[in-house]
Each structure stands twice: as structure tokens, then as C-alpha cells.
Amino acid sequence: MYQKIERYIKNLSKREKLVLIAAGAALGVFILLAGIVFPMMEYKDRLAAAVNAKDAQLRRVYELSSQIRAAGAGSKNGRIVQQADFTLFGFLEELAARIKVNDRIEYMKPISDPGDSSREAVEVKIRSVFQKDLISLLYDIEHSSHSLKIKRLNIRRVERDSSLDVTFQVVHYG
């Protein structure tokens, strides 16, 4: 077969050989461009776009990190001041006096959680409190400037005077 091709090429004129070489060179350049150069250029463009996207994400992470650090430093400074003059018992007694239910407090006792020493918890039982007073008390606890949350709430209706007996736990995170 190789000999047939060789004889065929020998029978071609100089002009036909030149056209055949030019076509082969054009085909080689096309294969080189379409198979190697263009895919590499597309890959390079995709990599550059991915690097730019990751760079933007990294900048956003740094911004958020600095905001978190600033907020953490501010809260640490605020906690030191807050812990120096804030007590959960005092806050609850003051709140009960303001709502005028302090004479109905049956008990207030601390609750310790061995798993988390960064929070303070108090259980409070109030007898014969009216619904509007209870709502005011719970609202003021939840919306105080201190980090307080009501962990558990038990309400029992007293039939004789349409009041409520309430037991709840207040947790101070700080």
C-alpha cells in the first residue's frame, strides 16, 4: 500500500504536490488550533474567572471576619460592664416591682447547669397573677437589653379568681 501511495505521489505534477502540501499544512494548523490552542485558551479563561470569583468570596469572608471580631470585642467589653452591675435576681425583682407582682412571688431559685458555666438561670414561681401582668412581665424579660431568654414556662389557671399560677425559668447568657 505504501508503494501505491509513493507511485501516486510521483505521478503528480509539481503544482498538485504543492497544493497537497498546502492542504496538509492547513489541516495540521487546524488540528493544532482546534484541538490544542483553543481548548487551552478556554481553560485559562475559566481558571481566571474562577480565581476572580474565589477572590471576591475571600474578600467577603475577610470583611465578615473583621465585623465578627469587632462585634466580639464590643460584646466582650459590654459584657464586662454588664456583669459588673447586672444580676438576674435584681433585674427580676425590679421588674416584678415595676409591674406590681412582687408580693405574689412565691419563690426565686437559681438553677445550675453543669454543662454550661457561661449562663445563669433562675426559676420563678408567681401565684395569682393576672394575664395582662404576666404578658407584661414576659415581654419585658424577652425584650430587655440584657441577653435573657425564657427557657421553660408552665401556666396553670386558678378557677376561683380567674388568675394564673406561673412557673418559668429565665436564662441569662453572659
C-alpha positions as CSV (number, residue, x, y, z in Angstrom):
1,M,0.0,0.0,0.0
2,Y,2.8,2.3,0.8
3,Q,4.3,1.7,-2.6
4,K,1.0,2.6,-4.3
5,I,0.9,6.0,-2.5
6,E,4.5,6.6,-3.4
7,R,3.9,5.9,-7.1
8,Y,0.8,8.1,-7.0
9,I,2.8,11.0,-5.5
10,K,5.5,10.6,-8.1
11,N,2.9,10.8,-10.9
12,L,1.6,14.2,-9.6
13,S,2.7,17.4,-11.1
14,K,4.7,19.9,-9.1
15,R,1.6,22.1,-8.8
16,E,-0.5,19.3,-7.5
17,K,2.2,18.3,-4.9
18,L,2.3,22.0,-3.8
19,V,-1.5,22.0,-3.3
20,L,-1.3,18.7,-1.4
21,I,1.4,20.1,0.9
22,A,-0.5,23.3,1.5
23,A,-3.7,21.3,2.3
24,G,-1.8,19.1,4.7
25,A,-0.2,22.1,6.4
26,A,-3.6,23.8,6.7
27,L,-5.1,20.6,8.1
28,G,-2.2,20.4,10.6
29,V,-2.7,24.0,11.7
30,F,-6.4,23.5,12.0
31,I,-5.9,20.4,14.2
32,L,-3.3,22.2,16.3
33,L,-5.6,25.2,16.8
34,A,-8.9,23.4,17.3
35,G,-7.5,20.5,19.3
36,I,-4.9,22.2,21.5
37,V,-4.6,26.0,21.4
38,F,-8.3,27.0,21.6
39,P,-9.2,24.5,24.4
40,M,-6.2,25.7,26.4
41,M,-7.3,29.3,26.0
42,E,-10.8,28.5,27.1
43,Y,-9.4,26.6,30.1
44,K,-7.2,29.6,31.0
45,D,-10.3,31.9,30.8
46,R,-12.3,29.6,33.0
47,L,-9.5,29.4,35.6
48,A,-9.1,33.2,35.6
49,A,-12.9,33.6,36.1
50,A,-12.8,31.0,38.9
51,V,-9.9,32.8,40.6
52,N,-11.7,36.1,40.4
53,A,-14.9,34.6,41.9
54,K,-12.9,32.9,44.7
55,D,-11.0,36.2,45.3
56,A,-14.3,38.0,45.7
57,Q,-15.5,35.3,48.1
58,L,-12.3,35.6,50.1
59,R,-12.6,39.4,50.4
60,R,-16.2,38.9,51.6
61,V,-15.0,36.3,54.2
62,Y,-12.3,38.8,55.4
63,E,-14.9,41.6,55.7
64,L,-17.3,39.3,57.7
65,S,-14.4,38.1,59.9
66,S,-13.4,41.6,60.7
67,Q,-17.0,42.5,61.5
68,I,-17.4,39.5,63.7
69,R,-14.1,40.3,65.5
70,A,-15.3,43.9,66.0
71,A,-18.7,42.7,67.3
72,G,-17.0,40.2,69.6
73,A,-14.6,42.8,71.0
74,G,-17.6,45.1,71.6
75,S,-19.6,42.4,73.3
76,K,-16.7,41.4,75.5
77,N,-16.3,45.0,76.6
78,G,-20.0,45.3,77.1
79,R,-20.2,42.1,79.0
80,I,-17.6,43.2,81.4
81,V,-19.5,46.3,82.2
82,Q,-22.8,44.4,82.2
83,Q,-21.6,41.7,84.5
84,A,-20.2,44.2,87.0
85,D,-23.6,45.8,87.7
86,F,-26.2,43.3,86.5
87,T,-27.7,40.4,88.5
88,L,-30.5,38.3,87.2
89,F,-32.2,38.2,90.6
90,G,-32.0,42.0,90.9
91,F,-33.4,42.5,87.5
92,L,-36.3,40.1,88.0
93,E,-37.2,41.7,91.4
94,E,-37.1,45.2,89.9
95,L,-39.2,44.1,87.0
96,A,-41.8,42.4,89.4
97,A,-41.9,45.6,91.5
98,R,-42.5,47.8,88.4
99,I,-45.4,45.5,87.3
100,K,-46.6,45.2,90.9
101,V,-46.5,41.4,91.2
102,N,-43.5,41.3,93.6
103,D,-45.8,40.5,96.6
104,R,-47.1,37.4,94.6
105,I,-43.7,35.8,94.0
106,E,-43.7,32.5,95.8
107,Y,-40.0,31.8,95.2
108,M,-37.0,32.6,93.0
109,K,-34.2,30.0,93.0
110,P,-31.0,29.7,91.0
111,I,-30.7,26.7,88.6
112,S,-27.2,25.4,87.8
113,D,-26.3,23.8,84.6
114,P,-23.0,21.8,84.9
115,G,-22.6,21.7,81.1
116,D,-22.6,25.5,80.5
117,S,-21.0,27.8,83.0
118,S,-21.4,30.9,80.8
119,R,-25.0,31.3,81.7
120,E,-27.1,32.0,84.8
121,A,-30.6,30.6,85.2
122,V,-33.3,31.4,87.8
123,E,-36.7,29.6,88.3
124,V,-39.5,31.9,89.4
125,K,-43.0,30.9,90.7
126,I,-45.6,33.6,90.9
127,R,-49.1,32.8,92.2
128,S,-52.4,34.5,91.4
129,V,-51.1,36.8,88.6
130,F,-53.4,38.2,86.0
131,Q,-52.9,37.6,82.3
132,K,-52.1,41.2,81.4
133,D,-49.4,41.4,84.2
134,L,-48.0,38.1,83.0
135,I,-47.8,39.2,79.4
136,S,-46.0,42.5,80.5
137,L,-43.6,40.5,82.7
138,L,-42.7,38.0,79.9
139,Y,-42.5,40.7,77.3
140,D,-40.1,42.8,79.4
141,I,-37.9,39.8,80.1
142,E,-37.6,38.8,76.4
143,H,-37.1,42.4,75.2
144,S,-34.6,43.6,77.8
145,S,-31.3,45.0,76.8
146,H,-29.6,42.0,78.5
147,S,-29.3,38.7,76.8
148,L,-32.3,37.0,78.6
149,K,-34.5,34.2,77.4
150,I,-37.4,32.3,78.9
151,K,-36.4,28.7,78.8
152,R,-39.5,27.0,80.3
153,L,-43.0,28.3,81.0
154,N,-45.7,26.5,83.0
155,I,-49.1,28.2,83.4
156,R,-52.0,26.9,85.5
157,R,-55.4,28.7,85.7
158,V,-56.8,29.3,89.1
159,E,-60.6,29.0,88.8
160,R,-61.7,30.9,91.9
161,D,-60.4,34.4,90.8
162,S,-59.5,33.8,87.1
163,S,-55.8,34.4,87.7
164,L,-52.8,32.3,86.8
165,D,-50.2,30.4,88.7
166,V,-47.0,30.6,86.7
167,T,-43.6,28.9,86.9
168,F,-40.9,29.9,84.4
169,Q,-37.1,29.8,84.0
170,V,-35.2,32.8,82.9
171,V,-31.7,32.3,81.4
172,H,-29.0,35.0,81.2
173,Y,-26.4,34.3,78.6
174,G,-23.3,36.2,79.6
